[in-house]
């Protein structure tokens, strides 16, 4: 099967065959420390209240999400800048 026209996953702009594109694979895995059962009694209630604010699909995406696709050069630069900022905040 011949490859169709590529579209940037972020800006949705068609990427010309003469342009460089960037393939990405992203895994977002939620992690949390296990709640201490001897902790403050109101903490689980706070957690439940937070959980009820999400629908099930959104909640699942909060735990594990995988995305892949291609980015144009401009969106790749944006993503790199975004990640760079995040790393500096650490
Ligand atoms: Zn783009």
PDB file of the backbone (N, CA, C, O) and the ligand in Angstrom, with CONECT records:
HET     ZN  A 101       1
ATOM      1  N   UNK A   1       0.858  -1.204   0.000  1.00  0.00           N
ATOM      2  CA  UNK A   1       0.000   0.000   0.000  1.00  0.00           C
ATOM      3  C   UNK A   1       0.885   1.243   0.000  1.00  0.00           C
ATOM      4  O   UNK A   1       1.777   1.380   0.837  1.00  0.00           O
ATOM      5  N   UNK A   2       0.640   2.114  -0.912  1.00  0.00           N
ATOM      6  CA  UNK A   2       1.427   3.350  -1.004  1.00  0.00           C
ATOM      7  C   UNK A   2       1.081   4.263   0.169  1.00  0.00           C
ATOM      8  O   UNK A   2      -0.083   4.369   0.553  1.00  0.00           O
ATOM      9  N   UNK A   3       2.089   4.919   0.739  1.00  0.00           N
ATOM     10  CA  UNK A   3       1.800   5.817   1.852  1.00  0.00           C
ATOM     11  C   UNK A   3       0.980   7.015   1.389  1.00  0.00           C
ATOM     12  O   UNK A   3       1.299   7.638   0.376  1.00  0.00           O
ATOM     13  N   UNK A   4      -0.075   7.336   2.131  1.00  0.00           N
ATOM     14  CA  UNK A   4      -0.903   8.488   1.796  1.00  0.00           C
ATOM     15  C   UNK A   4      -0.206   9.760   2.210  1.00  0.00           C
ATOM     16  O   UNK A   4       0.903   9.725   2.741  1.00  0.00           O
ATOM     17  N   UNK A   5      -0.853  10.883   1.968  1.00  0.00           N
ATOM     18  CA  UNK A   5      -0.251  12.149   2.403  1.00  0.00           C
ATOM     19  C   UNK A   5      -0.158  12.188   3.924  1.00  0.00           C
ATOM     20  O   UNK A   5      -1.107  11.831   4.622  1.00  0.00           O
ATOM     21  N   UNK A   6       0.975  12.619   4.422  1.00  0.00           N
ATOM     22  CA  UNK A   6       1.165  12.688   5.866  1.00  0.00           C
ATOM     23  C   UNK A   6       0.567  13.971   6.405  1.00  0.00           C
ATOM     24  O   UNK A   6       0.626  15.025   5.772  1.00  0.00           O
ATOM     25  N   UNK A   7      -0.005  13.856   7.583  1.00  0.00           N
ATOM     26  CA  UNK A   7      -0.601  15.013   8.252  1.00  0.00           C
ATOM     27  C   UNK A   7       0.014  15.137   9.635  1.00  0.00           C
ATOM     28  O   UNK A   7       0.142  14.141  10.347  1.00  0.00           O
ATOM     29  N   UNK A   8       0.392  16.329  10.019  1.00  0.00           N
ATOM     30  CA  UNK A   8       0.965  16.564  11.338  1.00  0.00           C
ATOM     31  C   UNK A   8      -0.090  16.265  12.407  1.00  0.00           C
ATOM     32  O   UNK A   8      -1.221  16.744  12.325  1.00  0.00           O
ATOM     33  N   UNK A   9       0.293  15.472  13.405  1.00  0.00           N
ATOM     34  CA  UNK A   9      -0.636  15.074  14.461  1.00  0.00           C
ATOM     35  C   UNK A   9      -1.050  16.255  15.336  1.00  0.00           C
ATOM     36  O   UNK A   9      -2.085  16.196  15.999  1.00  0.00           O
ATOM     37  N   UNK A  10      -0.258  17.322  15.347  1.00  0.00           N
ATOM     38  CA  UNK A  10      -0.577  18.453  16.212  1.00  0.00           C
ATOM     39  C   UNK A  10      -1.336  19.557  15.473  1.00  0.00           C
ATOM     40  O   UNK A  10      -2.448  19.915  15.863  1.00  0.00           O
ATOM     41  N   UNK A  11      -0.741  20.092  14.413  1.00  0.00           N
ATOM     42  CA  UNK A  11      -1.376  21.219  13.707  1.00  0.00           C
ATOM     43  C   UNK A  11      -2.270  20.755  12.559  1.00  0.00           C
ATOM     44  O   UNK A  11      -2.983  21.555  11.954  1.00  0.00           O
ATOM     45  N   UNK A  12      -2.226  19.450  12.265  1.00  0.00           N
ATOM     46  CA  UNK A  12      -3.071  18.838  11.236  1.00  0.00           C
ATOM     47  C   UNK A  12      -2.776  19.367   9.845  1.00  0.00           C
ATOM     48  O   UNK A  12      -3.598  19.235   8.938  1.00  0.00           O
ATOM     49  N   UNK A  13      -1.602  19.968   9.673  1.00  0.00           N
ATOM     50  CA  UNK A  13      -1.204  20.473   8.367  1.00  0.00           C
ATOM     51  C   UNK A  13      -0.655  19.303   7.544  1.00  0.00           C
ATOM     52  O   UNK A  13       0.103  18.483   8.063  1.00  0.00           O
ATOM     53  N   UNK A  14      -1.036  19.224   6.258  1.00  0.00           N
ATOM     54  CA  UNK A  14      -0.444  18.190   5.404  1.00  0.00           C
ATOM     55  C   UNK A  14       1.056  18.444   5.262  1.00  0.00           C
ATOM     56  O   UNK A  14       1.496  19.581   5.086  1.00  0.00           O
ATOM     57  N   UNK A  15       1.834  17.354   5.342  1.00  0.00           N
ATOM     58  CA  UNK A  15       3.278  17.475   5.220  1.00  0.00           C
ATOM     59  C   UNK A  15       3.678  17.045   3.820  1.00  0.00           C
ATOM     60  O   UNK A  15       3.411  15.915   3.412  1.00  0.00           O
ATOM     61  N   UNK A  16       4.312  17.935   3.090  1.00  0.00           N
ATOM     62  CA  UNK A  16       4.719  17.646   1.713  1.00  0.00           C
ATOM     63  C   UNK A  16       5.783  16.552   1.709  1.00  0.00           C
ATOM     64  O   UNK A  16       6.580  16.449   2.641  1.00  0.00           O
ATOM     65  N   UNK A  17       5.792  15.723   0.636  1.00  0.00           N
ATOM     66  CA  UNK A  17       6.786  14.636   0.563  1.00  0.00           C
ATOM     67  C   UNK A  17       8.230  15.148   0.600  1.00  0.00           C
ATOM     68  O   UNK A  17       9.143  14.413   0.975  1.00  0.00           O
ATOM     69  N   UNK A  18       8.429  16.398   0.214  1.00  0.00           N
ATOM     70  CA  UNK A  18       9.777  16.968   0.198  1.00  0.00           C
ATOM     71  C   UNK A  18      10.206  17.479   1.568  1.00  0.00           C
ATOM     72  O   UNK A  18      11.385  17.763   1.783  1.00  0.00           O
ATOM     73  N   UNK A  19       9.251  17.599   2.506  1.00  0.00           N
ATOM     74  CA  UNK A  19       9.568  18.069   3.859  1.00  0.00           C
ATOM     75  C   UNK A  19      10.075  16.927   4.732  1.00  0.00           C
ATOM     76  O   UNK A  19       9.766  15.760   4.489  1.00  0.00           O
ATOM     77  N   UNK A  20      10.844  17.273   5.734  1.00  0.00           N
ATOM     78  CA  UNK A  20      11.214  16.295   6.749  1.00  0.00           C
ATOM     79  C   UNK A  20      10.081  16.213   7.759  1.00  0.00           C
ATOM     80  O   UNK A  20       9.552  17.238   8.191  1.00  0.00           O
ATOM     81  N   UNK A  21       9.711  15.007   8.134  1.00  0.00           N
ATOM     82  CA  UNK A  21       8.716  14.834   9.182  1.00  0.00           C
ATOM     83  C   UNK A  21       9.345  14.020  10.298  1.00  0.00           C
ATOM     84  O   UNK A  21      10.397  13.408  10.115  1.00  0.00           O
ATOM     85  N   UNK A  22       8.707  14.016  11.437  1.00  0.00           N
ATOM     86  CA  UNK A  22       9.271  13.387  12.623  1.00  0.00           C
ATOM     87  C   UNK A  22       8.263  12.425  13.216  1.00  0.00           C
ATOM     88  O   UNK A  22       7.171  12.820  13.624  1.00  0.00           O
ATOM     89  N   UNK A  23       8.643  11.159  13.260  1.00  0.00           N
ATOM     90  CA  UNK A  23       7.777  10.143  13.825  1.00  0.00           C
ATOM     91  C   UNK A  23       7.940  10.154  15.347  1.00  0.00           C
ATOM     92  O   UNK A  23       9.053  10.250  15.864  1.00  0.00           O
ATOM     93  N   UNK A  24       6.816  10.056  16.050  1.00  0.00           N
ATOM     94  CA  UNK A  24       6.906  10.021  17.505  1.00  0.00           C
ATOM     95  C   UNK A  24       6.069   8.867  18.065  1.00  0.00           C
ATOM     96  O   UNK A  24       5.084   8.442  17.462  1.00  0.00           O
ATOM     97  N   UNK A  25       6.485   8.380  19.218  1.00  0.00           N
ATOM     98  CA  UNK A  25       5.719   7.398  19.988  1.00  0.00           C
ATOM     99  C   UNK A  25       5.747   7.880  21.425  1.00  0.00           C
ATOM    100  O   UNK A  25       6.812   8.039  22.022  1.00  0.00           O
ATOM    101  N   UNK A  26       4.569   8.108  21.970  1.00  0.00           N
ATOM    102  CA  UNK A  26       4.463   8.711  23.294  1.00  0.00           C
ATOM    103  C   UNK A  26       3.710   7.775  24.224  1.00  0.00           C
ATOM    104  O   UNK A  26       2.626   7.301  23.884  1.00  0.00           O
ATOM    105  N   UNK A  27       4.269   7.508  25.380  1.00  0.00           N
ATOM    106  CA  UNK A  27       3.589   6.720  26.406  1.00  0.00           C
ATOM    107  C   UNK A  27       3.510   7.575  27.662  1.00  0.00           C
ATOM    108  O   UNK A  27       4.526   8.025  28.192  1.00  0.00           O
ATOM    109  N   UNK A  28       2.292   7.789  28.126  1.00  0.00           N
ATOM    110  CA  UNK A  28       2.089   8.513  29.382  1.00  0.00           C
ATOM    111  C   UNK A  28       1.537   7.526  30.396  1.00  0.00           C
ATOM    112  O   UNK A  28       0.423   7.022  30.253  1.00  0.00           O
ATOM    113  N   UNK A  29       2.326   7.262  31.413  1.00  0.00           N
ATOM    114  CA  UNK A  29       1.948   6.279  32.425  1.00  0.00           C
ATOM    115  C   UNK A  29       1.782   6.986  33.757  1.00  0.00           C
ATOM    116  O   UNK A  29       2.739   7.549  34.289  1.00  0.00           O
ATOM    117  N   UNK A  30       0.576   6.960  34.294  1.00  0.00           N
ATOM    118  CA  UNK A  30       0.325   7.602  35.578  1.00  0.00           C
ATOM    119  C   UNK A  30       0.917   6.797  36.720  1.00  0.00           C
ATOM    120  O   UNK A  30       0.833   5.568  36.729  1.00  0.00           O
ATOM    121  N   UNK A  31       1.504   7.472  37.665  1.00  0.00           N
ATOM    122  CA  UNK A  31       2.049   6.800  38.836  1.00  0.00           C
ATOM    123  C   UNK A  31       1.690   7.604  40.069  1.00  0.00           C
ATOM    124  O   UNK A  31       1.545   8.825  40.011  1.00  0.00           O
ATOM    125  N   UNK A  32       1.550   6.912  41.177  1.00  0.00           N
ATOM    126  CA  UNK A  32       1.276   7.580  42.445  1.00  0.00           C
ATOM    127  C   UNK A  32       1.776   6.710  43.576  1.00  0.00           C
ATOM    128  O   UNK A  32       1.835   5.486  43.456  1.00  0.00           O
ATOM    129  N   UNK A  33       2.129   7.340  44.658  1.00  0.00           N
ATOM    130  CA  UNK A  33       2.488   6.580  45.847  1.00  0.00           C
ATOM    131  C   UNK A  33       1.219   5.934  46.394  1.00  0.00           C
ATOM    132  O   UNK A  33       0.150   6.543  46.355  1.00  0.00           O
ATOM    133  N   UNK A  34       1.325   4.714  46.901  1.00  0.00           N
ATOM    134  CA  UNK A  34       0.177   4.042  47.510  1.00  0.00           C
ATOM    135  C   UNK A  34      -0.231   4.815  48.748  1.00  0.00           C
ATOM    136  O   UNK A  34       0.601   5.226  49.556  1.00  0.00           O
ATOM    137  N   UNK A  35      -1.554   5.004  48.876  1.00  0.00           N
ATOM    138  CA  UNK A  35      -2.050   5.750  50.038  1.00  0.00           C
ATOM    139  C   UNK A  35      -1.713   5.008  51.325  1.00  0.00           C
ATOM    140  O   UNK A  35      -1.869   3.790  51.412  1.00  0.00           O
ATOM    141  N   UNK A  36      -1.263   5.736  52.293  1.00  0.00           N
ATOM    142  CA  UNK A  36      -0.975   5.168  53.601  1.00  0.00           C
ATOM    143  C   UNK A  36      -2.302   4.925  54.329  1.00  0.00           C
ATOM    144  O   UNK A  36      -3.022   5.879  54.623  1.00  0.00           O
ATOM    145  N   UNK A  37      -2.638   3.643  54.626  1.00  0.00           N
ATOM    146  CA  UNK A  37      -3.937   3.367  55.285  1.00  0.00           C
ATOM    147  C   UNK A  37      -4.050   4.006  56.658  1.00  0.00           C
ATOM    148  O   UNK A  37      -5.157   4.180  57.167  1.00  0.00           O
ATOM    149  N   UNK A  38      -2.934   4.353  57.262  1.00  0.00           N
ATOM    150  CA  UNK A  38      -2.999   5.009  58.574  1.00  0.00           C
ATOM    151  C   UNK A  38      -2.997   6.528  58.452  1.00  0.00           C
ATOM    152  O   UNK A  38      -2.922   7.245  59.450  1.00  0.00           O
ATOM    153  N   UNK A  39      -3.082   7.010  57.203  1.00  0.00           N
ATOM    154  CA  UNK A  39      -3.036   8.454  56.973  1.00  0.00           C
ATOM    155  C   UNK A  39      -4.311   9.147  57.412  1.00  0.00           C
ATOM    156  O   UNK A  39      -5.219   8.508  57.943  1.00  0.00           O
ATOM    157  N   UNK A  40      -4.379  10.426  57.196  1.00  0.00           N
ATOM    158  CA  UNK A  40      -5.539  11.216  57.606  1.00  0.00           C
ATOM    159  C   UNK A  40      -6.811  10.664  56.961  1.00  0.00           C
ATOM    160  O   UNK A  40      -6.812  10.308  55.783  1.00  0.00           O
ATOM    161  N   UNK A  41      -7.916  10.595  57.755  1.00  0.00           N
ATOM    162  CA  UNK A  41      -9.143   9.944  57.305  1.00  0.00           C
ATOM    163  C   UNK A  41      -9.791  10.671  56.132  1.00  0.00           C
ATOM    164  O   UNK A  41     -10.471  10.038  55.324  1.00  0.00           O
ATOM    165  N   UNK A  42      -9.602  11.961  56.021  1.00  0.00           N
ATOM    166  CA  UNK A  42     -10.307  12.697  54.978  1.00  0.00           C
ATOM    167  C   UNK A  42      -9.582  12.641  53.639  1.00  0.00           C
ATOM    168  O   UNK A  42     -10.129  13.087  52.630  1.00  0.00           O
ATOM    169  N   UNK A  43      -8.365  12.104  53.604  1.00  0.00           N
ATOM    170  CA  UNK A  43      -7.629  12.060  52.338  1.00  0.00           C
ATOM    171  C   UNK A  43      -8.300  11.179  51.294  1.00  0.00           C
ATOM    172  O   UNK A  43      -8.437  11.606  50.147  1.00  0.00           O
ATOM    173  N   UNK A  44      -8.741   9.921  51.653  1.00  0.00           N
ATOM    174  CA  UNK A  44      -9.440   9.111  50.639  1.00  0.00           C
ATOM    175  C   UNK A  44     -10.683   9.799  50.100  1.00  0.00           C
ATOM    176  O   UNK A  44     -10.990   9.687  48.913  1.00  0.00           O
ATOM    177  N   UNK A  45     -11.395  10.505  50.956  1.00  0.00           N
ATOM    178  CA  UNK A  45     -12.597  11.207  50.497  1.00  0.00           C
ATOM    179  C   UNK A  45     -12.238  12.286  49.484  1.00  0.00           C
ATOM    180  O   UNK A  45     -12.939  12.478  48.491  1.00  0.00           O
ATOM    181  N   UNK A  46     -11.153  12.979  49.741  1.00  0.00           N
ATOM    182  CA  UNK A  46     -10.706  13.998  48.801  1.00  0.00           C
ATOM    183  C   UNK A  46     -10.360  13.352  47.469  1.00  0.00           C
ATOM    184  O   UNK A  46     -10.679  13.882  46.405  1.00  0.00           O
ATOM    185  N   UNK A  47      -9.688  12.173  47.545  1.00  0.00           N
ATOM    186  CA  UNK A  47      -9.297  11.471  46.333  1.00  0.00           C
ATOM    187  C   UNK A  47     -10.529  11.039  45.542  1.00  0.00           C
ATOM    188  O   UNK A  47     -10.579  11.206  44.324  1.00  0.00           O
ATOM    189  N   UNK A  48     -11.529  10.480  46.243  1.00  0.00           N
ATOM    190  CA  UNK A  48     -12.754  10.038  45.577  1.00  0.00           C
ATOM    191  C   UNK A  48     -13.462  11.213  44.917  1.00  0.00           C
ATOM    192  O   UNK A  48     -13.968  11.093  43.801  1.00  0.00           O
ATOM    193  N   UNK A  49     -13.496  12.330  45.598  1.00  0.00           N
ATOM    194  CA  UNK A  49     -14.134  13.512  45.034  1.00  0.00           C
ATOM    195  C   UNK A  49     -13.437  13.931  43.751  1.00  0.00           C
ATOM    196  O   UNK A  49     -14.080  14.367  42.796  1.00  0.00           O
ATOM    197  N   UNK A  50     -12.108  13.795  43.737  1.00  0.00           N
ATOM    198  CA  UNK A  50     -11.352  14.131  42.525  1.00  0.00           C
ATOM    199  C   UNK A  50     -11.670  13.138  41.413  1.00  0.00           C
ATOM    200  O   UNK A  50     -11.829  13.524  40.255  1.00  0.00           O
ATOM    201  N   UNK A  51     -11.765  11.834  41.774  1.00  0.00           N
ATOM    202  CA  UNK A  51     -12.025  10.798  40.768  1.00  0.00           C
ATOM    203  C   UNK A  51     -13.395  10.975  40.133  1.00  0.00           C
ATOM    204  O   UNK A  51     -13.563  10.741  38.937  1.00  0.00           O
ATOM    205  N   UNK A  52     -14.377  11.389  40.933  1.00  0.00           N
ATOM    206  CA  UNK A  52     -15.733  11.545  40.413  1.00  0.00           C
ATOM    207  C   UNK A  52     -15.832  12.674  39.405  1.00  0.00           C
ATOM    208  O   UNK A  52     -16.805  12.763  38.656  1.00  0.00           O
ATOM    209  N   UNK A  53     -14.838  13.527  39.385  1.00  0.00           N
ATOM    210  CA  UNK A  53     -14.857  14.644  38.444  1.00  0.00           C
ATOM    211  C   UNK A  53     -14.521  14.186  37.019  1.00  0.00           C
ATOM    212  O   UNK A  53     -14.733  14.934  36.065  1.00  0.00           O
ATOM    213  N   UNK A  54     -13.991  12.942  36.868  1.00  0.00           N
ATOM    214  CA  UNK A  54     -13.600  12.444  35.547  1.00  0.00           C
ATOM    215  C   UNK A  54     -14.592  11.383  35.071  1.00  0.00           C
ATOM    216  O   UNK A  54     -15.152  10.646  35.883  1.00  0.00           O
ATOM    217  N   UNK A  55     -14.809  11.304  33.761  1.00  0.00           N
ATOM    218  CA  UNK A  55     -15.577  10.171  33.242  1.00  0.00           C
ATOM    219  C   UNK A  55     -14.616   8.994  33.076  1.00  0.00           C
ATOM    220  O   UNK A  55     -13.402   9.195  33.050  1.00  0.00           O
ATOM    221  N   UNK A  56     -15.148   7.746  32.961  1.00  0.00           N
ATOM    222  CA  UNK A  56     -14.281   6.553  32.964  1.00  0.00           C
ATOM    223  C   UNK A  56     -13.212   6.572  31.875  1.00  0.00           C
ATOM    224  O   UNK A  56     -12.066   6.201  32.131  1.00  0.00           O
ATOM    225  N   UNK A  57     -13.567   6.998  30.667  1.00  0.00           N
ATOM    226  CA  UNK A  57     -12.580   7.014  29.588  1.00  0.00           C
ATOM    227  C   UNK A  57     -11.458   7.989  29.908  1.00  0.00           C
ATOM    228  O   UNK A  57     -10.284   7.719  29.653  1.00  0.00           O
ATOM    229  N   UNK A  58     -11.842   9.128  30.473  1.00  0.00           N
ATOM    230  CA  UNK A  58     -10.847  10.131  30.820  1.00  0.00           C
ATOM    231  C   UNK A  58      -9.962   9.615  31.951  1.00  0.00           C
ATOM    232  O   UNK A  58      -8.755   9.856  31.984  1.00  0.00           O
ATOM    233  N   UNK A  59     -10.601   8.897  32.875  1.00  0.00           N
ATOM    234  CA  UNK A  59      -9.863   8.344  34.010  1.00  0.00           C
ATOM    235  C   UNK A  59      -8.834   7.329  33.536  1.00  0.00           C
ATOM    236  O   UNK A  59      -7.698   7.324  34.012  1.00  0.00           O
ATOM    237  N   UNK A  60      -9.230   6.461  32.589  1.00  0.00           N
ATOM    238  CA  UNK A  60      -8.308   5.469  32.054  1.00  0.00           C
ATOM    239  C   UNK A  60      -7.144   6.161  31.370  1.00  0.00           C
ATOM    240  O   UNK A  60      -5.996   5.737  31.506  1.00  0.00           O
ATOM    241  N   UNK A  61      -7.434   7.217  30.639  1.00  0.00           N
ATOM    242  CA  UNK A  61      -6.385   7.957  29.948  1.00  0.00           C
ATOM    243  C   UNK A  61      -5.439   8.615  30.943  1.00  0.00           C
ATOM    244  O   UNK A  61      -4.277   8.878  30.631  1.00  0.00           O
ATOM    245  N   UNK A  62      -5.951   8.880  32.152  1.00  0.00           N
ATOM    246  CA  UNK A  62      -5.103   9.465  33.191  1.00  0.00           C
ATOM    247  C   UNK A  62      -4.034   8.479  33.648  1.00  0.00           C
ATOM    248  O   UNK A  62      -2.967   8.875  34.116  1.00  0.00           O
ATOM    249  N   UNK A  63      -4.339   7.176  33.505  1.00  0.00           N
ATOM    250  CA  UNK A  63      -3.444   6.142  34.011  1.00  0.00           C
ATOM    251  C   UNK A  63      -2.461   5.693  32.935  1.00  0.00           C
ATOM    252  O   UNK A  63      -1.260   5.590  33.182  1.00  0.00           O
ATOM    253  N   UNK A  64      -2.984   5.425  31.736  1.00  0.00           N
ATOM    254  CA  UNK A  64      -2.103   4.940  30.678  1.00  0.00           C
ATOM    255  C   UNK A  64      -2.624   5.408  29.328  1.00  0.00           C
ATOM    256  O   UNK A  64      -3.797   5.233  28.999  1.00  0.00           O
ATOM    257  N   UNK A  65      -1.746   5.994  28.572  1.00  0.00           N
ATOM    258  CA  UNK A  65      -2.134   6.502  27.257  1.00  0.00           C
ATOM    259  C   UNK A  65      -0.957   6.353  26.319  1.00  0.00           C
ATOM    260  O   UNK A  65       0.174   6.701  26.659  1.00  0.00           O
ATOM    261  N   UNK A  66      -1.233   5.832  25.130  1.00  0.00           N
ATOM    262  CA  UNK A  66      -0.184   5.716  24.114  1.00  0.00           C
ATOM    263  C   UNK A  66      -0.643   6.410  22.848  1.00  0.00           C
ATOM    264  O   UNK A  66      -1.757   6.197  22.370  1.00  0.00           O
ATOM    265  N   UNK A  67       0.221   7.229  22.324  1.00  0.00           N
ATOM    266  CA  UNK A  67      -0.070   7.939  21.086  1.00  0.00           C
ATOM    267  C   UNK A  67       1.137   7.818  20.180  1.00  0.00           C
ATOM    268  O   UNK A  67       2.275   7.787  20.649  1.00  0.00           O
ATOM    269  N   UNK A  68       0.892   7.750  18.895  1.00  0.00           N
ATOM    270  CA  UNK A  68       1.995   7.782  17.951  1.00  0.00           C
ATOM    271  C   UNK A  68       1.529   8.470  16.681  1.00  0.00           C
ATOM    272  O   UNK A  68       0.332   8.559  16.408  1.00  0.00           O
ATOM    273  N   UNK A  69       2.479   8.947  15.921  1.00  0.00           N
ATOM    274  CA  UNK A  69       2.140   9.640  14.689  1.00  0.00           C
ATOM    275  C   UNK A  69       3.345  10.386  14.166  1.00  0.00           C
ATOM    276  O   UNK A  69       4.488  10.062  14.489  1.00  0.00           O
ATOM    277  N   UNK A  70       3.071  11.392  13.353  1.00  0.00           N
ATOM    278  CA  UNK A  70       4.156  12.196  12.815  1.00  0.00           C
ATOM    279  C   UNK A  70       3.900  13.666  13.118  1.00  0.00           C
ATOM    280  O   UNK A  70       2.757  14.105  13.247  1.00  0.00           O
ATOM    281  N   UNK A  71       4.988  14.409  13.227  1.00  0.00           N
ATOM    282  CA  UNK A  71       4.932  15.849  13.469  1.00  0.00           C
ATOM    283  C   UNK A  71       5.675  16.570  12.355  1.00  0.00           C
ATOM    284  O   UNK A  71       6.646  16.054  11.802  1.00  0.00           O
ATOM    285  N   UNK A  72       5.205  17.769  12.035  1.00  0.00           N
ATOM    286  CA  UNK A  72       5.954  18.620  11.114  1.00  0.00           C
ATOM    287  C   UNK A  72       7.124  19.244  11.884  1.00  0.00           C
ATOM    288  O   UNK A  72       7.187  19.157  13.110  1.00  0.00           O
ATOM    289  N   UNK A  73       8.038  19.868  11.156  1.00  0.00           N
ATOM    290  CA  UNK A  73       9.241  20.433  11.777  1.00  0.00           C
ATOM    291  C   UNK A  73       8.886  21.507  12.814  1.00  0.00           C
ATOM    292  O   UNK A  73       9.514  21.583  13.870  1.00  0.00           O
ATOM    293  N   UNK A  74       7.874  22.336  12.511  1.00  0.00           N
ATOM    294  CA  UNK A  74       7.500  23.419  13.423  1.00  0.00           C
ATOM    295  C   UNK A  74       6.952  22.860  14.737  1.00  0.00           C
ATOM    296  O   UNK A  74       7.290  23.353  15.813  1.00  0.00           O
ATOM    297  N   UNK A  75       6.110  21.838  14.648  1.00  0.00           N
ATOM    298  CA  UNK A  75       5.527  21.265  15.865  1.00  0.00           C
ATOM    299  C   UNK A  75       6.567  20.463  16.635  1.00  0.00           C
ATOM    300  O   UNK A  75       6.509  20.390  17.862  1.00  0.00           O
ATOM    301  N   UNK A  76       7.511  19.865  15.930  1.00  0.00           N
ATOM    302  CA  UNK A  76       8.617  19.186  16.626  1.00  0.00           C
ATOM    303  C   UNK A  76       9.389  20.200  17.465  1.00  0.00           C
ATOM    304  O   UNK A  76       9.730  19.931  18.616  1.00  0.00           O
ATOM    305  N   UNK A  77       9.663  21.370  16.881  1.00  0.00           N
ATOM    306  CA  UNK A  77      10.394  22.413  17.603  1.00  0.00           C
ATOM    307  C   UNK A  77       9.597  22.872  18.828  1.00  0.00           C
ATOM    308  O   UNK A  77      10.160  23.101  19.899  1.00  0.00           O
ATOM    309  N   UNK A  78       8.264  23.003  18.651  1.00  0.00           N
ATOM    310  CA  UNK A  78       7.405  23.400  19.767  1.00  0.00           C
ATOM    311  C   UNK A  78       7.445  22.375  20.884  1.00  0.00           C
ATOM    312  O   UNK A  78       7.549  22.722  22.061  1.00  0.00           O
ATOM    313  N   UNK A  79       7.360  21.097  20.499  1.00  0.00           N
ATOM    314  CA  UNK A  79       7.370  20.023  21.483  1.00  0.00           C
ATOM    315  C   UNK A  79       8.700  19.987  22.230  1.00  0.00           C
ATOM    316  O   UNK A  79       8.728  19.799  23.446  1.00  0.00           O
ATOM    317  N   UNK A  80       9.788  20.166  21.510  1.00  0.00           N
ATOM    318  CA  UNK A  80      11.104  20.144  22.154  1.00  0.00           C
ATOM    319  C   UNK A  80      11.238  21.300  23.134  1.00  0.00           C
ATOM    320  O   UNK A  80      11.795  21.137  24.220  1.00  0.00           O
ATOM    321  N   UNK A  81      10.733  22.458  22.755  1.00  0.00           N
ATOM    322  CA  UNK A  81      10.776  23.617  23.652  1.00  0.00           C
ATOM    323  C   UNK A  81       9.933  23.356  24.896  1.00  0.00           C
ATOM    324  O   UNK A  81      10.332  23.686  26.013  1.00  0.00           O
ATOM    325  N   UNK A  82       8.761  22.759  24.683  1.00  0.00           N
ATOM    326  CA  UNK A  82       7.870  22.440  25.799  1.00  0.00           C
ATOM    327  C   UNK A  82       8.561  21.486  26.763  1.00  0.00           C
ATOM    328  O   UNK A  82       8.549  21.719  27.971  1.00  0.00           O
ATOM    329  N   UNK A  83       9.152  20.434  26.258  1.00  0.00           N
ATOM    330  CA  UNK A  83       9.817  19.457  27.114  1.00  0.00           C
ATOM    331  C   UNK A  83      11.033  20.077  27.796  1.00  0.00           C
ATOM    332  O   UNK A  83      11.332  19.778  28.952  1.00  0.00           O
ATOM    333  N   UNK A  84      11.716  20.933  27.074  1.00  0.00           N
ATOM    334  CA  UNK A  84      12.868  21.599  27.662  1.00  0.00           C
ATOM    335  C   UNK A  84      12.471  22.441  28.852  1.00  0.00           C
ATOM    336  O   UNK A  84      13.159  22.444  29.873  1.00  0.00           O
ATOM    337  N   UNK A  85      11.359  23.160  28.728  1.00  0.00           N
ATOM    338  CA  UNK A  85      10.870  23.969  29.841  1.00  0.00           C
ATOM    339  C   UNK A  85      10.508  23.095  31.023  1.00  0.00           C
ATOM    340  O   UNK A  85      10.804  23.421  32.173  1.00  0.00           O
ATOM    341  N   UNK A  86       9.857  21.966  30.720  1.00  0.00           N
ATOM    342  CA  UNK A  86       9.459  21.080  31.799  1.00  0.00           C
ATOM    343  C   UNK A  86      10.684  20.570  32.542  1.00  0.00           C
ATOM    344  O   UNK A  86      10.690  20.504  33.771  1.00  0.00           O
ATOM    345  N   UNK A  87      11.705  20.217  31.807  1.00  0.00           N
ATOM    346  CA  UNK A  87      12.894  19.687  32.459  1.00  0.00           C
ATOM    347  C   UNK A  87      13.559  20.753  33.320  1.00  0.00           C
ATOM    348  O   UNK A  87      14.089  20.448  34.389  1.00  0.00           O
ATOM    349  N   UNK A  88      13.534  22.001  32.859  1.00  0.00           N
ATOM    350  CA  UNK A  88      14.187  23.069  33.630  1.00  0.00           C
ATOM    351  C   UNK A  88      13.454  23.335  34.937  1.00  0.00           C
ATOM    352  O   UNK A  88      14.078  23.676  35.942  1.00  0.00           O
ATOM    353  N   UNK A  89      12.107  23.179  34.927  1.00  0.00           N
ATOM    354  CA  UNK A  89      11.325  23.433  36.135  1.00  0.00           C
ATOM    355  C   UNK A  89      11.726  22.473  37.242  1.00  0.00           C
ATOM    356  O   UNK A  89      11.694  22.819  38.423  1.00  0.00           O
ATOM    357  N   UNK A  90      12.108  21.250  36.842  1.00  0.00           N
ATOM    358  CA  UNK A  90      12.475  20.213  37.801  1.00  0.00           C
ATOM    359  C   UNK A  90      13.569  20.731  38.709  1.00  0.00           C
ATOM    360  O   UNK A  90      14.027  20.011  39.596  1.00  0.00           O
TER     361      UNK A  90
HETATM  362 ZN    ZN A 101       2.558  20.565  12.847  1.00  0.00          ZN
END
